[in-house]
Amino acid sequence: MSIGHGLVTVTTAAAQIICTSNQPVLMQNIGANPVTIGGPGVTVGHGVTLPANMTSPISVPCVGGSGTPLGVPIYGTASGGSSNVVFLTATWDG
């Protein structure tokens, strides 16, 4: 198993945060503005909202239709400026 992590600054334009393959990802908004996550067309308030300054991460499932590994990108957009989103992934090797 390998662990991945990162930090992405999300602005008011929808941008890809991470692309994961059939594994959940832990996400946490450590910035001052709420971030809405979803697909490539995500807009503020039309997706899952990560509140500003989250104290605990949430698990976002990324599973394709039949459970087949897919490259599933998660996009985000911030309201009122920018915010930093951190993430942690686990990938099974083999």
Secondary structure, DSSP 8 states (H G I E B T S, - for coil): -EEEEEEEEE-SS-EEEEEEESS-EEEEE-SSS-EEEESTT-BTTBSEEE-TT-SS-EEE----TTS---EEEEEEEESSS-EEEEEEEEE---
